[in-house]
Amino acid sequence: MLKLILRICVIFCSLTGFTATAMAAEVKQLDEGIVPIETRSTTLRTQGIKQAFENVILKNSGTQSALTNERIKQQLGSASSLMTQYGYFEQDGELFLKVNFDHKRIIALLREAGLPVWGKQRPLTIVWLVAGENGEREILNDASDTVSRTTFNQESEAKGVPLLFPLMDLDDAMRVGVNDIRGRFADNVASASLRYQANYSLLATIEQQGAVYRYQMDLYPREKAPQALQMTSLVSQSGEASSMEEAVKAIVAATSEYYVGQYAVADSGQKNSTTIIFTDVAEMQQLVSIERYLSQLSAIKSARVANIQGQSVEFNIDLFGDEADLHRLMALDPRIDVINSLSEQNSNYSSFDPVEQPQKETQIYYWKGQ
């Protein structure tokens, strides 16, 4: 469904010349794990539930290291106690077990284990991949029917990392070639990426060399930093893998780990709080939507309306992490615009030093809604 929506949006943008801002993707089924299974036997079902539990932990924490956490390993033995339902289904002649877990208890478990929690609003990444086998190189496109494309889909779902691939229509072909990706001409690729409204661009190559597959990946922001002469890679990784599938897994894992560092929030153990303001809140339904949105953000312990003045609503926010975590998450959401910040005098300063009083910034947002 996400792919269809984005494809329609891309076609609309190319026909109208409309320039859209970057949009994040909302990841659903964070409480659901799907695993292949040979039979419906009780023994295999028990094993499948444990594997599904690990998959759900990975999707909600984003990091492979979560599976080695002692608290998570302890819970693995009784994974079924967090299960809400399970069922079987067949696809292409293969049997699968689908398990749903109690989402609130999964998040509470991650918090108890001291692990980061990655919310459902996540950055969207456009993947520009050159795959080379048997001496031939091609750019993987949205309609590619290859092992690498299938593996990207599987890893995207397993790790909860929304990925998008270029259409490689005439517009893309005129802007980006194989050598642009292999040579890391990121500025050229960034220009072509704008139509896809992605938050990040991933430039990667996987090429067969004898019995191994060499891969190289670089992750870039949507736009270069202010006053920078060229795009700078945020993550760069290379290595060798035994197969195309393993190379793809390594690329997605490196991307996921970066996003976890930016957007997943662990409990700092400190009592951090902040204040934010939403402006132009003209209807009660808007306020309800904002409160619902804030309540599901992984950076927020609690959010309370502190003051309503005209069409401006001020919220007091208790945080798991710090203010930077909160604002990074909110910057991802296409339903929100950042207006500006309001400098307020911090009342917690010494009366003996009236000259240099610390300032507290209150960020102002505008709720665009759905």
C-alpha positions as CSV (number, residue, x, y, z in Angstrom):
1,M,0.0,0.0,0.0
2,L,2.8,2.4,0.9
3,K,4.5,1.7,-2.4
4,L,1.3,2.3,-4.3
5,I,0.7,5.6,-2.6
6,L,4.2,6.8,-3.2
7,R,4.1,5.7,-6.9
8,I,0.9,7.7,-7.4
9,C,2.4,10.7,-5.6
10,V,5.6,10.5,-7.8
11,I,3.5,10.4,-11.0
12,F,1.4,13.3,-9.8
13,C,4.5,15.3,-8.9
14,S,6.2,14.7,-12.3
15,L,3.0,15.7,-14.2
16,T,2.3,18.9,-12.2
17,G,5.8,20.0,-11.3
18,F,4.8,20.0,-7.7
19,T,7.7,20.0,-5.3
20,A,6.9,18.2,-2.1
21,T,8.8,18.1,1.2
22,A,10.3,14.9,2.5
23,M,7.8,12.5,4.1
24,A,8.4,9.7,6.7
25,A,6.6,6.4,6.7
26,E,4.4,4.9,9.4
27,V,5.4,1.4,10.1
28,K,2.5,-0.9,11.1
29,Q,2.4,-4.4,12.4
30,L,5.1,-3.7,15.0
31,D,3.4,-6.3,17.2
32,E,3.4,-9.0,14.5
33,G,5.9,-11.6,13.7
34,I,5.7,-14.0,10.7
35,V,8.0,-17.0,10.4
36,P,8.0,-19.9,7.9
37,I,7.2,-23.2,9.6
38,E,7.2,-26.8,8.3
39,T,4.2,-28.3,10.1
40,R,1.5,-27.3,12.7
41,S,3.0,-29.4,15.4
42,T,3.1,-28.1,19.0
43,T,6.9,-28.3,19.1
44,L,7.5,-26.3,15.9
45,R,4.8,-23.8,17.0
46,T,6.6,-23.2,20.3
47,Q,9.9,-22.6,18.4
48,G,8.0,-20.4,15.9
49,I,6.6,-18.2,18.6
50,K,10.0,-17.6,20.0
51,Q,11.4,-16.7,16.6
52,A,8.4,-14.4,16.0
53,F,9.1,-12.8,19.5
54,E,12.7,-12.1,18.4
55,N,11.4,-10.5,15.2
56,V,9.1,-8.2,17.1
57,I,11.9,-7.2,19.5
58,L,14.1,-6.4,16.5
59,K,11.3,-4.3,14.8
60,N,10.6,-2.3,18.0
61,S,14.2,-1.8,19.1
62,G,15.9,-1.7,15.7
63,T,19.2,-3.1,16.9
64,Q,20.5,-6.7,16.7
65,S,22.2,-6.3,20.1
66,A,18.7,-6.3,21.7
67,L,18.6,-10.1,21.3
68,T,21.7,-10.6,23.5
69,N,20.2,-8.5,26.3
70,E,19.8,-10.6,29.4
71,R,16.3,-9.5,30.1
72,I,15.2,-10.3,26.6
73,K,16.9,-13.7,26.7
74,Q,15.1,-14.4,29.9
75,Q,11.7,-13.4,28.5
76,L,12.3,-15.6,25.4
77,G,11.7,-18.7,27.4
78,S,8.1,-17.5,28.1
79,A,7.5,-15.6,24.9
80,S,4.0,-17.0,24.7
81,S,3.0,-15.1,27.8
82,L,3.1,-11.9,25.8
83,M,1.3,-13.4,22.8
84,T,-2.3,-12.2,22.1
85,Q,-3.0,-14.5,19.1
86,Y,-1.5,-16.8,16.5
87,G,-2.6,-18.3,13.2
88,Y,-1.3,-20.1,10.1
89,F,-1.5,-19.2,6.5
90,E,-0.1,-20.5,3.2
91,Q,1.6,-18.5,0.5
92,D,3.1,-19.9,-2.7
93,G,2.8,-23.4,-1.2
94,E,4.8,-22.5,2.0
95,L,3.3,-22.6,5.5
96,F,3.7,-19.6,7.8
97,L,3.0,-18.9,11.4
98,K,1.8,-15.4,12.3
99,V,2.0,-14.3,15.9
100,N,0.7,-11.1,17.5
101,F,2.1,-9.8,20.8
102,D,0.8,-7.3,23.3
103,H,2.5,-4.1,22.0
104,K,2.3,-2.2,25.3
105,R,4.0,-5.1,27.1
106,I,6.7,-5.4,24.5
107,I,7.5,-1.7,24.9
108,A,7.5,-2.0,28.6
109,L,9.9,-5.0,28.3
110,L,12.3,-2.9,26.2
111,R,12.2,-0.1,28.7
112,E,12.8,-2.5,31.6
113,A,15.8,-3.9,29.7
114,G,17.2,-0.5,29.2
115,L,16.9,-0.8,25.4
116,P,16.0,1.9,22.9
117,V,12.4,2.0,21.6
118,W,11.9,2.9,17.9
119,G,8.4,4.4,17.3
120,K,6.3,3.7,14.3
121,Q,7.1,7.0,12.5
122,R,10.3,6.2,10.7
123,P,12.5,7.8,8.0
124,L,11.9,6.8,4.4
125,T,14.9,5.8,2.4
126,I,15.3,5.8,-1.4
127,V,17.7,3.0,-2.4
128,W,20.0,3.5,-5.4
129,L,21.7,0.1,-5.8
130,V,24.0,-1.2,-8.6
131,A,24.0,-5.0,-8.6
132,G,26.6,-6.8,-10.6
133,E,26.7,-10.5,-11.5
134,N,28.4,-12.3,-14.3
135,G,30.0,-9.1,-15.5
136,E,26.8,-7.1,-15.9
137,R,25.7,-4.1,-13.8
138,E,22.3,-2.6,-13.5
139,I,20.4,-0.3,-11.2
140,L,17.8,-2.0,-9.1
141,N,14.4,-0.5,-9.8
142,D,10.9,-0.6,-8.3
143,A,9.8,-3.3,-10.6
144,S,12.9,-5.5,-10.5
145,D,12.2,-9.2,-10.0
146,T,15.6,-10.3,-8.6
147,V,17.0,-12.1,-5.5
148,S,18.4,-8.8,-4.2
149,R,15.0,-7.0,-4.6
150,T,13.2,-9.8,-2.7
151,T,15.8,-9.8,0.0
152,F,15.5,-6.0,0.4
153,N,11.7,-6.4,0.9
154,Q,12.2,-9.1,3.5
155,E,14.8,-7.2,5.5
156,S,12.7,-4.0,5.2
157,E,9.8,-5.7,6.8
158,A,11.8,-7.7,9.3
159,K,13.7,-4.6,10.7
160,G,10.9,-2.1,10.2
161,V,13.0,0.1,7.8
162,P,10.8,1.6,5.1
163,L,12.6,1.4,1.7
164,L,11.7,2.8,-1.7
165,F,13.3,2.0,-5.1
166,P,13.5,4.4,-8.1
167,L,11.2,3.8,-11.0
168,M,14.1,4.2,-13.4
169,D,11.8,5.8,-16.0
170,L,13.1,8.3,-18.5
171,D,13.4,11.0,-15.9
172,D,15.6,8.9,-13.6
173,A,17.6,7.5,-16.5
174,M,18.4,11.0,-17.7
175,R,19.7,12.0,-14.2
176,V,21.3,8.9,-12.7
177,G,23.5,6.3,-14.3
178,V,25.5,3.3,-13.0
179,N,28.7,5.4,-12.8
180,D,26.9,8.0,-10.7
181,I,26.2,5.4,-8.0
182,R,29.5,3.6,-8.2
183,G,31.4,6.8,-8.2
184,R,29.4,8.3,-5.3
185,F,28.3,11.4,-7.2
186,A,25.9,12.0,-4.4
187,D,24.8,15.5,-5.5
188,N,23.5,14.2,-8.8
189,V,21.7,11.4,-7.1
190,A,20.2,13.7,-4.5
191,S,18.7,15.9,-7.2
192,A,17.0,12.8,-8.7
193,S,15.9,11.7,-5.3
194,L,13.8,14.8,-4.6
195,R,10.8,13.5,-6.5
196,Y,10.5,10.5,-4.2
197,Q,10.1,12.7,-1.0
198,A,12.5,10.4,0.9
199,N,14.3,11.5,4.0
200,Y,17.6,9.8,3.1
201,S,19.3,8.4,0.0
202,L,21.2,5.1,0.1
203,L,23.9,4.6,-2.6
204,A,25.1,1.0,-2.7
205,T,26.9,-1.5,-5.0
206,I,27.0,-5.3,-4.7
207,E,29.3,-6.9,-7.2
208,Q,30.3,-10.6,-7.6
209,Q,34.0,-11.2,-7.5
210,G,34.7,-14.9,-7.7
211,A,33.1,-16.8,-4.9
212,V,32.3,-13.6,-2.8
213,Y,30.1,-10.6,-3.2
214,R,31.7,-7.2,-2.4
215,Y,29.4,-4.5,-1.2
216,Q,29.8,-0.8,-0.5
217,M,27.1,1.4,1.0
218,D,26.8,5.1,1.8
219,L,23.8,6.8,3.4
220,Y,23.2,10.5,2.7
221,P,20.7,13.1,4.0
222,R,18.1,14.5,1.7
223,E,20.0,17.8,1.4
224,K,23.6,18.8,2.0
225,A,24.4,20.6,5.2
226,P,24.2,24.5,5.1
227,Q,27.4,26.0,3.5
228,A,28.7,22.5,2.7
229,L,30.3,22.2,-0.8
230,Q,29.0,18.7,-1.4
231,M,27.0,15.9,0.1
232,T,28.6,14.1,3.0
233,S,28.0,10.5,3.8
234,L,26.4,9.8,7.2
235,V,27.3,6.1,7.2
236,S,29.9,4.3,5.0
237,Q,30.4,0.6,5.1
238,S,32.0,-2.0,2.9
239,G,32.8,-5.7,3.1
240,E,32.5,-9.1,1.6
241,A,29.6,-11.6,1.8
242,S,29.0,-15.2,0.8
243,S,25.9,-14.4,-1.2
244,M,23.8,-11.5,-2.6
245,E,21.3,-12.1,0.2
246,E,23.9,-11.7,2.9
247,A,25.3,-8.5,1.3
248,V,21.8,-7.0,1.2
249,K,21.3,-8.0,4.9
250,A,24.5,-6.2,5.8
251,I,23.5,-3.0,4.0
252,V,20.0,-2.9,5.6
253,A,21.5,-3.7,9.0
254,A,24.0,-0.8,8.8
255,T,21.2,1.6,7.7
256,S,19.0,0.4,10.6
257,E,21.7,0.9,13.2
258,Y,22.2,4.5,12.1
259,Y,18.5,5.2,12.3
260,V,18.3,3.6,15.8
261,G,21.0,5.9,16.9
262,Q,19.1,8.9,15.6
263,Y,15.5,8.1,16.3
264,A,15.2,5.3,18.8
265,V,15.0,6.5,22.4
266,A,16.1,4.7,25.6
267,D,15.2,5.8,29.1
268,S,18.0,8.0,30.3
269,G,16.9,7.5,33.9
270,Q,16.8,11.3,34.3
271,K,13.8,13.5,34.9
272,N,14.0,15.5,31.7
273,S,11.1,17.7,30.6
274,T,10.3,20.4,28.1
275,T,7.5,22.6,26.8
276,I,6.2,22.8,23.2
277,I,3.5,24.9,21.6
278,F,1.1,24.1,18.8
279,T,-0.3,27.1,17.1
280,D,-3.5,27.6,15.0
281,V,-5.4,24.9,16.9
282,A,-8.9,26.0,15.9
283,E,-11.0,22.9,16.6
284,M,-11.3,20.4,19.4
285,Q,-10.6,17.5,17.0
286,Q,-7.2,19.0,16.2
287,L,-6.3,19.1,19.9
288,V,-7.5,15.4,20.3
289,S,-5.3,14.4,17.3
290,I,-2.3,16.2,18.7
291,E,-2.7,14.6,22.1
292,R,-3.0,11.2,20.5
293,Y,0.1,11.8,18.4
294,L,2.2,12.9,21.3
295,S,1.1,10.0,23.4
296,Q,2.6,7.5,21.0
297,L,6.0,9.1,20.5
298,S,8.8,6.9,21.8
299,A,10.6,10.0,23.3
300,I,7.6,11.0,25.5
301,K,6.7,9.6,28.9
302,S,3.7,11.9,29.3
303,A,2.2,15.0,27.7
304,R,-0.2,17.4,29.4
305,V,-2.0,20.5,28.2
306,A,-0.5,23.3,30.4
307,N,-2.1,26.3,28.8
308,I,-4.5,27.3,26.1
309,Q,-4.4,30.9,24.9
310,G,-6.4,31.8,21.8
311,Q,-5.5,29.1,19.2
312,S,-2.2,28.3,20.8
313,V,-1.9,25.2,23.0
314,E,1.1,24.7,25.3
315,F,2.1,21.2,26.4
316,N,4.3,20.1,29.3
317,I,6.3,17.1,28.2
318,D,8.1,14.5,30.3
319,L,10.9,12.8,28.3
320,F,12.6,9.4,28.2
321,G,15.6,11.0,26.6
322,D,16.3,14.7,25.9
323,E,14.7,17.5,23.9
324,A,16.9,16.8,20.8
325,D,15.4,13.2,20.7
326,L,11.9,14.7,20.7
327,H,12.5,17.3,18.0
328,R,14.3,14.8,15.7
329,L,11.3,12.5,15.9
330,M,8.8,15.3,15.3
331,A,10.8,16.7,12.3
332,L,10.1,13.3,10.6
333,D,6.4,13.6,10.6
334,P,4.8,15.1,7.5
335,R,1.7,16.2,9.5
336,I,3.8,18.8,11.4
337,D,5.5,22.0,10.4
338,V,8.1,23.7,12.5
339,I,7.3,27.4,12.9
340,N,10.0,28.8,15.1
341,S,11.1,28.8,18.7
342,L,10.2,31.2,21.5
343,S,12.9,32.3,23.9
344,E,11.7,32.3,27.5
345,Q,13.4,33.5,30.6
346,N,14.3,30.5,32.7
347,S,13.0,31.2,36.2
348,N,15.6,28.9,37.8
349,Y,18.5,31.4,37.8
350,S,20.2,33.1,40.7
351,S,19.0,36.6,41.7
352,F,22.6,37.5,42.3
353,D,23.4,37.3,38.6
354,P,20.8,39.4,36.8
355,V,23.1,40.1,33.8
356,E,23.4,36.7,32.1
357,Q,20.2,34.9,32.5
358,P,19.8,31.5,30.8
359,Q,17.3,31.3,28.0
360,K,14.9,28.4,27.4
361,E,13.7,27.7,23.9
362,T,10.1,26.7,23.5
363,Q,9.6,25.1,20.1
364,I,6.4,26.1,18.2
365,Y,4.7,23.7,15.8
366,Y,1.8,23.8,13.4
367,W,-0.4,20.7,13.1
368,K,-1.3,20.0,9.4
369,G,-3.2,16.8,10.2
370,Q,-3.7,13.9,7.9
